[in-house]
Amino acid sequence: VFELSSEALSVERVIAAVSHPTAGGIDVFVGVVRDHNEGRAVTRLDYEAYATMAVAEMQRIGDEIAAAMPGVRVAALHRVGTLGVGDAAVI
């Protein structure tokens, strides 16, 4: 699963995408919007993307990781649009 979404992201969806009976563990990273950057207050982030290129690049990176580490499954979701402090931007 490699997708851009304007909707809230789901950790459960990513876990389901990479789970398999031979996996002994699942590692999940959730990047969230924080309330500051370089000493300045942040109230929101606005993400835009060229969807076709962004998804293709996410897939390429995932394929490289999977080729380097047989048996590893990779998934990535990224939000687009306006996100507030605490919103998940990437999983």
N, C-alpha and C positions, 0 to 999 in steps of 0.2 A: 504494500500500500504506500503510494507516494502521491500526496494530494495537497492542493491549496483549497482553503475553505473560508467562506465569509461567516460561517457558523462556529459556535463554540467547539473546541476540539475535545476528543474523547480518549483518555488514557486507556480505557477498557477496549476501545476499538483497536488501538495499536497493539496492546497485549494479545488480543485475539488473533491479530494478523501474524504475529511472530511465534506464537505458542506452537509447540509440537511435542509429541511423547518422548523424544530423545533429548529435549532441552532440560538441562539441570538448573537453569536460572534464566531470568529475564531482567535486563537492565533498561530502565526507562529514564530519559532526561526530559524534564518539562521546563522550558524557558518561559518566564512570565515577565510582564511589564512591571518595572519597578518605579518607585516614586521620585527617582533622582538620576542624574547622569552628569558626571564631571562637575559636581557642586551646584547644579541647577535643578530646580523642581521640574518634574514631569507629571502631567495630568493625563496624557494619552499618547498613543503612537498611531500613526496612519501608515499602513502597509499597502503597497501596490506591487503588482508583479505582472510580467508577461507570462501568462499561465503556461502556454505550450513549452516555452524554453525552460521555465523554472521547474516544472514537473520532469521534463527530460533530464535536466541536470541532477535533480534529486535521485532519479532512477539510475543514472550513470554512477553516481557516488555509491549508492546502495549496491549496485552490481560489482563495483570494485572491491568493496568491503567483503561481500559474499565470496568473491573469487579468491581473496587473500586468506579467508578464514572459512574453509568448508564447514557446512552445517549451521553457520550463523545466518539468521534471518534478520533483515533490516526493514523498518518501516519509518516513514517520516510524514508528518502533517504540519502544514504551516498556515497560519491565519493571514487573511488579507482584510483590509478595511480598517475601521477605527477600533482600537482596543484601549481599554482603561487599565489603570493600575491594578495589578493582580490577575488580569486576564492571561491565559496561556497563549503565547504567540507561536510556539513550536513544541512538538512532541516527537 
